[in-house]
Amino acid sequence: MDLKEEDWKLWKQEWKNYANITQLHKHPEDVQTSLLLHCAGRNILSIYNAFEFRTDESDTNPQTVLEKLDDYFTGEINETMKRFSFNKRNQAMDENVDSYVTCLRTLALL
């Protein structure tokens, strides 16, 4: 699974919902992180294995792992390119207004 920034943001939102529903916070951090990496899949696990953690960071803290993955997928933000993508988006002939507006809102949030 090759994730883009938008896909990562959606997956992370799904993960937070799952963690909340299952009350994952009641489990030890290493269990939370293991489940996070298992649910994310092999490609994410490979990315995680390449991370270097500072001495003050724990590789079993799920919040730290999510922050590192955020940094990996987000990288540097190119404002000019994001503006260009937003301004370039036109409504397709067979696209309804609701879909078009939803797409614009998504582009605005990126």
N, C-alpha and C positions, 0 to 999 in steps of 0.2 A: 504494500500500500504506500504510494507516494503521496504525501500530504502537502497541500499548499497552505498558505497562511489562513485562508478562509476556512478550509476544511479543519485545520487544527483548532481554530476558535470554536467551531461547532462541536468538534469532538470533546474539547475541554468542557464546554457547557454541558454536554451529555454526561460526562464523567462526574461533574459536580452534582448534577441531579441524581445520578446513581449513588454516589457516596452519601448524599443526604437521605435518600429513600432507605438505604440499607443501614443507616446510622454507623457508617464506617469509622467515624471518629472515636467510637468506643473501643476499637481494636488498637493494638500496638502499632507504632509508626512503621515498623518493618513489614508488618502484614499489609498495611494500607498501601505502601509503596510497591510491594510485590503484586498486589492485585491491580494496581494502576498499570504497571508495566505489562502484566499478563493481558489485561483488557486492551491495551494499546496495540499489541501485536509485535511481531518479530522485528519489523523495520525500526520501530521506536526503541525496542530493546537494544538494537545495534547502535542507535544514536546515543542512548543512555550509557552504554558500555564505553563509548569514546569520550564521555565527559570527564573533566578533571575537577575534582572538588577541592576547595580550599580547606585548610585545617579547621576553620571555624564552621564549615558546612558539613552536614550529615548526608551521606548518600542514601540513608534510609528515611529521611524526612520527606514526605510526599509534597509538601509545599515547596521545598527547595528544588525537587525534581521538576515540578510543574513550572517553576520560574525559569529553570535552565532550558526546558523544552520551549517555553515561550520565547526566550532569547534566540534559540536556534531557529524557530520557524518564522519569527517576526523579523529578526535581523534589523538592519537600518531601514528606516522608512524614507522612501523617495516621494516627497510631497508633490513634486512636479508630475511624476508619472501617475500618481493617484488622481490628481486633478484632471489630467489628460483623459484617463479612463472614464472618469465621471462625466466630463463634458462631451466625450465621444459617443456615449451611450444614447442611442435613439430607439424609439419605440418601433418594433417590427410591425409589419402590416397585420399579421394574424395574432398579435399579442394584445391582451386586454389591458385596460388601464391599471387595474389592481396589480397585475404582475409587473408592469413597467414601474410603477411607483415603489413596489417592494424592492425591485432590483436597484432603483436609485437610492433608496434608503440604505440598503446593504452597502452599496458603493460609498455612500457618505460616511458610514461608520468605519470603513477600512482606513 
